Amino acid sequence: MKPSGAPPTAVTKPLLRVTQGSSSDGPEHASRDLNTPSRVSSLRVERTLRLLAGFGALRRDQLESFLLSDATLTSGSRRVVTHRTLGELRERGLIQEVALPGRPSRASRGYALTEAGHRLYAARDAAYPRRRIRPAPSVVLLDHAAALAEIAIAFRDAALAARDIGLLWESDWEAVARIGSTAAIPDAFVTLERGGWLARAFVEADRSTEWYSAFGNKVRRYVELYRAEEWRAALATWPLVLTVTTSDAHARSLARVAERVARAEGGTRIARAFRCTSLDELHRRGPFGTIWRVGASGEATAIFDPKSAGRLGTLASAPLPAEGEQQCAPLQLIQPNGSR
């Protein structure tokens, strides 16, 4: 039972789902639905609203990747389908075109929900945070949203390529609803399964726009969440905290800050759960490679690393839930000393 005043339970499906052995990020009928004529284009419209609500903003190519990654269409046809979907939503006043920072070309323009779009989506999802309902996102939020989408696509594509990895990607408000606390609000929450091991992680997109002190404050909030223990009812084991930033040098610096602050704030047991990498490394070697910098030494480790995970308790021997099953059931902890 959730404490009084806790966030509502998430009612939406994960933003992304990859099943082991699958070549697509959705149920088998998804590509057929998305490839059918305009008489059922409402499926694309609904999916687009969901994606823009979940990420905050998307470039056209990112939206195309999410909507039509497994569709049997030429690149030109995919572009046309995506533009038609966006055009319908713009005509209805539900989305707006926005300029993403740093690039002057039209290809760098993106799309975000209008206030009407936010309100329409919120009416369908009781967990959707009212703080997101705004006329237009800021430049900083747009840049952050595009980066988060790049991270999600990298995870999805790597899971699909591996074929032995299951993946669930959930939005920030779904993570809050899952853990029943707003002490720390991640950018996203990912659940992964491989070879009988299950790993969970809070995901943070860092654009190097804040001082290290601001990142340190974020680490403090995670330690506060850990020590409050509300998360145990839903997660049983403490997740990793994966931060993707702008360069390898910055990733090493953030890893040092995370370990130092976590230990100073009473989070010694989770200090090495904070792991950082760069977006370039994520694209070059994939999220499941040995790319995640940890601690003061900046040593590199992987997400599926049973040796270190056994000490941290970040892996458990339970499969991903099937479509429609409860996703918050406690997992059996695999740890040598039997403790949490």
C-alpha positions as CSV (number, residue, x, y, z in Angstrom):
1,M,0.0,0.0,0.0
2,K,1.3,3.5,-0.9
3,P,1.6,6.1,1.8
4,S,-0.9,8.9,1.8
5,G,-0.1,11.5,-0.7
6,A,2.1,9.2,-2.8
7,P,2.1,9.6,-6.6
8,P,-0.6,7.6,-8.4
9,T,0.2,4.3,-9.9
10,A,1.4,4.5,-13.5
11,V,-1.3,3.4,-16.0
12,T,0.5,3.7,-19.2
13,K,2.7,1.1,-21.0
14,P,6.5,1.6,-21.1
15,L,7.7,4.1,-23.7
16,L,9.8,1.3,-25.2
17,R,9.8,-2.4,-24.9
18,V,12.1,-5.0,-26.5
19,T,11.5,-8.7,-25.9
20,Q,14.4,-11.1,-26.1
21,G,14.8,-12.5,-29.6
22,S,12.7,-9.7,-31.1
23,S,13.7,-7.6,-34.1
24,S,11.3,-4.8,-33.1
25,D,10.5,-2.6,-30.1
26,G,6.8,-3.5,-29.9
27,P,4.3,-6.3,-30.2
28,E,4.2,-8.3,-33.3
29,H,1.1,-6.5,-34.7
30,A,2.7,-3.0,-34.3
31,S,4.4,-2.8,-37.6
32,R,1.3,-4.0,-39.4
33,D,-0.8,-1.3,-37.6
34,L,1.7,1.4,-38.5
35,N,2.0,0.4,-42.1
36,T,-1.7,0.2,-42.8
37,P,-3.6,3.0,-44.7
38,S,-4.6,6.2,-43.1
39,R,-8.0,4.8,-42.0
40,V,-6.1,3.6,-38.8
41,S,-3.6,6.4,-38.6
42,S,-5.0,7.2,-35.2
43,L,-2.6,4.5,-33.9
44,R,0.3,6.6,-35.1
45,V,-1.3,9.8,-33.7
46,E,-1.7,8.2,-30.3
47,R,1.8,6.8,-30.3
48,T,3.2,10.2,-31.3
49,L,1.4,12.0,-28.4
50,R,2.7,9.4,-26.0
51,L,6.3,9.8,-27.2
52,L,6.2,13.6,-27.1
53,A,4.7,13.5,-23.6
54,G,7.4,11.0,-22.5
55,F,10.5,12.7,-23.9
56,G,9.3,16.3,-24.0
57,A,10.4,17.0,-27.6
58,L,11.7,15.0,-30.5
59,R,13.4,15.7,-33.8
60,R,11.6,14.4,-36.9
61,D,14.2,11.6,-37.4
62,Q,13.9,10.5,-33.8
63,L,10.2,10.3,-34.0
64,E,10.5,8.4,-37.3
65,S,12.8,5.9,-35.6
66,F,10.4,5.4,-32.7
67,L,7.3,5.1,-34.9
68,L,8.6,3.1,-37.9
69,S,11.8,1.3,-36.8
70,D,10.6,-2.1,-38.0
71,A,8.2,-0.9,-40.7
72,T,8.7,-2.3,-44.2
73,L,8.9,1.1,-45.9
74,T,11.5,2.9,-47.9
75,S,13.2,5.8,-46.2
76,G,11.2,8.2,-48.3
77,S,7.9,6.6,-47.4
78,R,8.8,6.7,-43.7
79,R,9.5,10.4,-44.0
80,V,6.2,11.0,-45.7
81,V,4.3,8.9,-43.1
82,T,5.9,10.8,-40.3
83,H,5.2,14.2,-41.9
84,R,1.6,13.3,-42.4
85,T,1.2,12.3,-38.8
86,L,2.9,15.5,-37.6
87,G,0.7,17.5,-39.9
88,E,-2.5,16.1,-38.6
89,L,-1.4,16.8,-35.0
90,R,-0.4,20.4,-35.9
91,E,-3.8,21.0,-37.6
92,R,-5.5,19.9,-34.4
93,G,-3.4,22.3,-32.4
94,L,-1.8,19.5,-30.3
95,I,1.9,19.9,-31.3
96,Q,4.2,22.8,-32.2
97,E,7.4,23.0,-34.2
98,V,10.4,24.2,-32.1
99,A,14.0,25.1,-32.9
100,L,16.5,22.9,-31.2
101,P,19.6,24.7,-29.9
102,G,23.1,24.6,-31.5
103,R,22.1,23.9,-35.1
104,P,20.8,26.5,-37.6
105,S,19.5,24.0,-40.2
106,R,15.8,23.1,-40.5
107,A,16.8,19.4,-39.9
108,S,17.5,20.4,-36.3
109,R,14.0,21.5,-35.7
110,G,11.8,19.4,-33.4
111,Y,8.3,18.9,-32.2
112,A,6.7,19.3,-28.7
113,L,3.2,19.2,-27.3
114,T,1.2,22.4,-27.1
115,E,-0.6,23.2,-23.9
116,A,-3.7,21.7,-25.5
117,G,-1.7,18.6,-26.4
118,H,-0.4,18.3,-22.8
119,R,-4.0,18.6,-21.4
120,L,-5.3,16.0,-23.8
121,Y,-2.6,13.5,-22.9
122,A,-3.0,14.3,-19.1
123,A,-6.7,13.5,-19.4
124,R,-5.7,9.9,-20.5
125,D,-2.9,9.4,-18.0
126,A,-3.6,10.1,-14.3
127,A,0.1,9.9,-13.5
128,Y,1.1,12.6,-16.0
129,P,2.6,15.5,-14.0
130,R,0.9,18.8,-14.2
131,R,4.3,20.5,-14.1
132,R,4.7,19.5,-17.7
133,I,1.7,21.4,-18.9
134,R,3.3,24.6,-20.3
135,P,2.8,26.7,-23.5
136,A,6.3,26.0,-24.8
137,P,9.5,24.3,-23.5
138,S,12.7,26.3,-22.9
139,V,15.8,25.9,-25.0
140,V,17.5,24.0,-22.2
141,L,14.6,21.5,-22.0
142,L,14.6,21.0,-25.7
143,D,18.3,20.2,-25.8
144,H,17.9,17.9,-22.9
145,A,14.9,16.1,-24.4
146,A,16.7,15.4,-27.7
147,A,19.7,14.0,-25.8
148,L,17.4,11.7,-23.7
149,A,15.8,10.4,-26.9
150,E,19.2,9.7,-28.4
151,I,20.1,7.7,-25.2
152,A,16.8,5.7,-25.4
153,I,17.4,4.9,-29.1
154,A,20.9,3.7,-28.4
155,F,19.6,1.4,-25.7
156,R,16.8,0.1,-27.9
157,D,19.0,-0.5,-30.9
158,A,21.7,-2.3,-28.9
159,A,19.0,-4.6,-27.3
160,L,17.6,-5.4,-30.7
161,A,21.0,-6.1,-32.2
162,A,22.0,-8.3,-29.2
163,R,18.7,-10.3,-29.5
164,D,19.3,-11.8,-26.0
165,I,18.4,-8.6,-24.1
166,G,14.9,-7.7,-22.9
167,L,14.3,-4.0,-22.2
168,L,11.6,-1.7,-20.7
169,W,12.1,2.0,-20.9
170,E,9.8,4.2,-18.7
171,S,9.4,7.9,-18.4
172,D,10.2,10.0,-15.4
173,W,6.7,10.2,-14.0
174,E,6.3,6.4,-14.3
175,A,9.5,6.0,-12.3
176,V,8.0,8.3,-9.6
177,A,4.8,6.3,-9.6
178,R,6.7,3.1,-9.4
179,I,8.9,4.0,-6.3
180,G,6.2,6.1,-4.6
181,S,8.6,9.1,-3.8
182,T,9.6,12.4,-5.4
183,A,12.8,12.6,-3.4
184,A,14.7,12.0,-6.7
185,I,13.1,12.3,-10.1
186,P,15.2,10.6,-12.8
187,D,15.0,11.4,-16.5
188,A,13.9,7.8,-17.2
189,F,13.9,4.3,-15.7
190,V,15.2,1.3,-17.6
191,T,14.8,-2.4,-16.8
192,L,17.0,-4.9,-18.6
193,E,17.2,-8.7,-18.7
194,R,20.0,-10.8,-20.1
195,G,21.0,-14.4,-19.5
196,G,18.8,-14.8,-16.4
197,W,20.1,-11.6,-14.9
198,L,17.9,-8.6,-14.4
199,A,19.2,-5.0,-13.9
200,R,17.4,-1.8,-13.3
201,A,18.7,1.7,-13.6
202,F,17.7,5.3,-13.2
203,V,18.8,7.2,-16.3
204,E,20.1,10.8,-16.3
205,A,21.0,12.9,-19.4
206,D,23.6,15.5,-18.5
207,R,24.3,18.3,-21.0
208,S,27.2,19.9,-19.1
209,T,25.0,22.9,-18.5
210,E,25.2,22.8,-14.7
211,W,28.0,23.2,-12.2
212,Y,29.4,20.1,-10.4
213,S,27.6,21.3,-7.3
214,A,24.3,20.9,-9.1
215,F,25.2,17.3,-10.0
216,G,26.3,16.7,-6.4
217,N,22.8,17.9,-5.2
218,K,21.3,15.4,-7.6
219,V,23.4,12.6,-6.1
220,R,22.3,13.8,-2.6
221,R,18.7,13.4,-3.6
222,Y,19.3,9.8,-4.7
223,V,21.0,9.1,-1.4
224,E,18.0,10.6,0.4
225,L,15.8,8.3,-1.7
226,Y,17.9,5.3,-0.8
227,R,18.0,6.0,2.9
228,A,14.2,6.6,3.0
229,E,13.7,3.0,1.8
230,E,10.3,3.7,0.2
231,W,11.7,2.2,-3.0
232,R,12.1,-1.3,-1.5
233,A,8.5,-2.2,-1.8
234,A,8.6,-1.8,-5.6
235,L,12.2,-2.6,-6.5
236,A,13.7,-4.8,-3.7
237,T,17.2,-4.0,-4.9
238,W,18.7,-0.5,-5.4
239,P,19.1,0.3,-9.1
240,L,22.1,1.7,-10.9
241,V,22.2,5.4,-11.6
242,L,23.4,5.8,-15.2
243,T,24.4,9.3,-16.4
244,V,25.2,10.0,-20.1
245,T,27.1,13.3,-20.6
246,T,28.9,15.2,-23.3
247,S,32.5,13.8,-23.1
248,D,34.6,11.1,-21.6
249,A,36.5,13.6,-19.5
250,H,33.2,15.0,-18.1
251,A,32.0,11.4,-17.4
252,R,35.1,10.7,-15.3
253,S,34.7,14.0,-13.4
254,L,31.0,13.2,-12.7
255,A,31.9,9.7,-11.5
256,R,34.4,11.2,-9.0
257,V,31.8,13.7,-7.8
258,A,29.1,11.0,-7.4
259,E,31.3,8.7,-5.3
260,R,32.6,11.5,-3.1
261,V,29.1,13.0,-2.4
262,A,27.4,9.6,-2.0
263,R,29.9,8.5,0.7
264,A,29.8,11.9,2.4
265,E,26.0,11.8,2.6
266,G,25.8,8.3,4.1
267,G,25.3,6.4,0.8
268,T,28.5,4.4,0.9
269,R,26.7,1.2,0.1
270,I,25.4,2.7,-3.2
271,A,28.4,4.9,-4.0
272,R,29.5,2.7,-6.9
273,A,26.0,2.4,-8.3
274,F,26.6,5.8,-9.9
275,R,28.1,5.2,-13.4
276,C,28.8,7.7,-16.1
277,T,29.7,7.7,-19.8
278,S,29.6,10.0,-22.9
279,L,27.1,10.0,-25.7
280,D,29.9,9.3,-28.1
281,E,30.9,6.2,-26.2
282,L,27.3,5.1,-26.0
283,H,27.0,5.4,-29.8
284,R,30.4,3.9,-30.6
285,R,30.4,0.9,-28.2
286,G,26.8,0.5,-27.1
287,P,25.3,0.8,-23.7
288,F,26.1,-2.9,-22.8
289,G,29.8,-2.5,-23.4
290,T,32.5,-1.7,-20.8
291,I,31.9,2.1,-21.0
292,W,30.6,3.2,-17.6
293,R,33.0,5.1,-15.5
294,V,32.9,4.5,-11.8
295,G,34.4,6.2,-8.7
296,A,37.5,8.2,-8.2
297,S,39.6,6.0,-10.4
298,G,37.3,6.3,-13.3
299,E,37.6,2.6,-14.0
300,A,35.2,1.3,-16.7
301,T,32.6,-1.4,-16.1
302,A,29.5,-2.8,-17.8
303,I,25.9,-2.8,-16.8
304,F,25.8,-6.6,-16.8
305,D,28.8,-7.2,-14.6
306,P,27.8,-10.0,-12.1
307,K,31.0,-9.6,-10.1
308,S,30.4,-6.0,-9.1
309,A,26.6,-6.3,-9.2
310,G,26.8,-9.1,-6.6
311,R,28.3,-6.6,-4.2
312,L,25.9,-3.9,-5.1
313,G,22.8,-6.0,-5.3
314,T,21.8,-4.4,-8.6
315,L,21.0,-7.7,-10.4
316,A,18.4,-10.2,-9.6
317,S,17.4,-13.6,-11.0
318,A,13.9,-12.9,-12.3
319,P,12.6,-12.4,-15.8
320,L,11.0,-9.2,-17.2
321,P,7.3,-9.3,-16.7
322,A,5.2,-10.4,-19.7
323,E,3.1,-7.9,-21.6
324,G,0.3,-6.8,-19.3
325,E,1.8,-8.3,-16.1
326,Q,2.5,-6.4,-12.9
327,Q,6.0,-4.8,-13.3
328,C,6.6,-3.7,-9.7
329,A,6.8,-7.1,-8.0
330,P,9.8,-7.5,-5.6
331,L,12.6,-9.6,-7.0
332,Q,14.8,-12.3,-5.3
333,L,18.1,-10.7,-4.5
334,I,21.3,-12.4,-5.6
335,Q,23.9,-11.4,-3.1
336,P,26.6,-13.5,-1.4
337,N,25.8,-12.3,2.2
338,G,22.0,-12.5,1.7
339,S,21.5,-8.9,2.7
340,R,19.9,-6.0,0.9
